[in-house]
């Protein structure tokens, strides 16, 4: 429901918070049934990045998209990317 303005719907979405060097930060994990839906949302975030309206880190593995606030340090964002890449299907 929080992501109504996005161009596609996720099958499941979870928002989370964590501590960053700049204080409190947020992210979300979205899973999809269709890859093209995921790509629409990824492209939406990337377009906002280019327009300077918002900056977010976006990482994909299979049907999962992780979006993190852009103000978190790159090293921390890359740690989330690494963890995502290490996930295996159950």
Helices and strands as residue ranges (DSSP letters): E 12-20, E 23-31, H 35-51, E 56-61, E 64-69, H 74-86
